[in-house]
Each structure stands twice: as structure tokens, then as C-alpha cells.
Amino acid sequence: MLVAAATAAALMSWRALRVEPQVAAPHAGPVADVDVAAVAERLAAVLRFPTVSHDDPARLDASPFDGLRDHLAQTYPGVHRALRREIVSRHSLLFTWPGQDTALEPVLLLAHLDVVPVEEGTASGWTHPPFEGRVAGGFVWGRGALDDKTSLVAILEAVEYLVGRGFRPRRTVCLAFGHDEEVGGAQGAGRVAALFTSRGVRIESVLDEGGVVGDGLVPGVARPVALVAVAEKGTARVDLEVEGTGGHGSMPPMQTSVGVLAAAIARLESSQMPARLEGASAAFFDAVAGEMPFLPRLLFANRWAFEPLLLRRLARVPTTNAFIRTTTAATMIEGSPKLNVLPARARASLDFRILQGETVADVERHVRETVADDRVAVRVSGRNPSAESSITSRSYAALTASIRDALPGAVVAPWLSVGATDTRHYTAVARDAYRFVPIALRAEDVPRAHGKDERVAVAALGPAVRFYIGYLERASR
């Protein structure tokens, strides 16, 4: 037994030592000359357009979208000269850069024009007003700086640069900028995707927002990690409702409708869907394990032996728990309008984010079996997770090479996006879809997206533009 244990330990150690850090190849070509200060000013100007989208289309203010469209035409004349522009659904933009070989499938780059609103009464708490587009203290400040106008500007800067140098893509390049991503993208990305379908266009690969360059975001990894999302979790909305008898709060039953509802929610929170380490989540840890100290590297290199331990440890932290299971979040609840009135009806809504390998139907089955109470009405709606895109494709290789050129020292890792993007509208017309924006973020920066003091570092803009230049050169071959 001692010999067997020693042999197993030696084998595990050997497997851990074989997991080595990534080694980036040296940059082979010239480095694009990017005037970072000028890019920062142009980004700031774009942030001054309050292109806020709303769930109710009637509330949308068209003038900022119209103004931004005209501004982009003036700011990027090369793009508008070399590419064909179409306006879709009144505000979304589709650009087509014809390739020399029309038999090749196009590549598609996405960004979105819209931003979330600033919560009423909070604008005065920003360091710089959210829609004034300030460059100050080494940052560009404003709503949309992280989500997603930096990506929009960096893509246009890259195309303008290439057009100015006479570059002609071998395969067609399309750029699609939706106007309603923050409210689902049905009228923007959904209509553009339908346009591709009607024209019989099949896309080789899509590149959208999603992953970032995590600086200090991965525990145990000192180097920045380029998180290239190769899949996107699904979503399910679960509505629970309990009918009560109403009446005065001084004469309550043993359990009110709120009590019944609360018990159901408690059962769902305490009985989570099972954890699994596979697919994109497993590929992520395979990619970063070589950057970790020996002990965690030992565990990840020998998942066959340590997976139960790994799952328990990953489940303790919300960010890593989201990568290993379909998550359950109770987010909305409603009962009586007054303290002394028994609720005639109590309602709650839960947000489930569905891991690859499970479906909306699986969520509904889990909810009904876990609640197990005929007094609780259950309604479930949502969409299934995306398929996982290839990490051996030509497009992924172009991504990896472009990241390493623009961001030397970054570890490239496949990743699972836990949020929703416009990419989901293109799955029917695209072979592969990747979600990555070449912007470095630290933990303290993450809440700024959709939050207070949204900003991007001026120093990050040069690498972002260089990434898109390299990617366009490689992906369009």
C-alpha cells in the first residue's frame, strides 16, 4: 500500500510538473503606431452621446443615436469610404468590407451603440458627469466606457488605420453595431442576423464583447489573463406565485402566502443544481493551471482524483461557483402592500443562469421537484446555453496570436461568459462565436460597468486598437 501510494503521488507530481506556463512567441511584424491621446479624445466624444436604450421602444430618444451615427461618419471617413454602410431598424449599423475572395465565409465583429441609463439621482455622485466624456487622471470617463463604446471605437480605429494603409481583406469583413443590446438586442442584432439569413450568408466566426483581460482576477495567477469566452450560459426566469386568503394581520393563519413562498425560495437556495467541471470551465483551468503555485497546479492537473475537492472549493466563491453550475438567484419578491394586511397573493422571481449541458426544461424540472408544493404555481421561460466554439479553429488561433502581440505577457484562456451578449442572435448563421474585449480590468474596476464612475484607462487604448488591427489582418486571410 505504501508503494502504491508513493507511486500515485509521484505520478500526480509528474503530471503537475508537466503543466507549464504559457510561453508567448516574439512579435514578428511591425508594431502599429497608435496616437493614444487622440484615440482617448475620440472615445470621449463618443461617450457624450447619451444613447440609452429602454425596454419600451417608445421611450427611446432617437436624437443621440442619429447624432452618434453622423459623428462616426465624420470621424472615420476611411471606414465610410471603403465599407458599405446599412442602417438596420432605424439605429443599428452594418458595415461590409468586401473581400478579394467572395467564396470565403466572412468574419463578423460586433459592438453595441447603446448604454444602460444612469440611476436617477446618482449622477451627482460621479467623479465626472456620466455623459460629458472627460479625459482626466489617465482615464476616459463616461457611461459606456467599459460597456461597450471602447470596443466600438477601437474597432473603427483599427479599420480606419488599415484602410489608410491600403489594406484589402482577402475574405469579407462585416461590422455590426446594434442599438439595443442592453435590452435584449432583438431589434438590433436580431434584425441584422435575420438579414444575413435572408441573404444566405454564413459567417465563419463572430467576435463580440464578453471576456476581458483580468489583471489580478484569477486567484493564484500573477500574470494578466485574457479571458476569451467560447460559450455563453443560458438564462431562465422562474416566477413563483402563491394565492392567499387575505384578511387582517392580527388574525393570521399558521403560514401566510408569503411564508409559503419564502419556504419555497429557501428550498431552492439550499438545493442548488449539481456542480460540474467540464467544457469551457475545465478548459479555462487547464489553460491557467501552469501559472499557479504547485499545490493548486497539482489539483487541477489531476482532476480525475481531486475533482470533488475542487468543486467544493470553487463553489465557495460566487465568481467561480458561476463557472461550475447552473446558478440560482432570488431577485424579486412581492407581497402585501401594508403591514397589517394579509397578502392575498405573493409573488417572486428567480434568475437562473444555465450551464452548458443543461436546458430550460432541466431548470423547470428541478424547480418543481425542489419546491414540491401544490400551493406554489411555477412558470418558467428562458433560452438554452450556447454551444461551445472551437479552441482549435483558425479564428481562435488568430485571436490568440493577436492577443499575445498586443498584450505581451498575458495568458490566453478559454472562458465561459455568465452574461448575455448580442452574440446569441448570430448562432444560427455563425460557425464559431468568441467574446473578448482587449481591455485590462482589476477587481475594483468590474463594478464600474453599469455602475458609478465607469471609465477606461487611456493606457489600455493603444493595445486595444493594436489587437483589432492584428485580428483583422489575421482573421480576414
Summary of the structure (lengths in Angstrom):
residues: 477
radius of gyration: 24.6
end to end distance: 57.8
largest distance: 81.0
contacts: 1568
relative contact order: 0.19
helix: 40%
strand: 23%
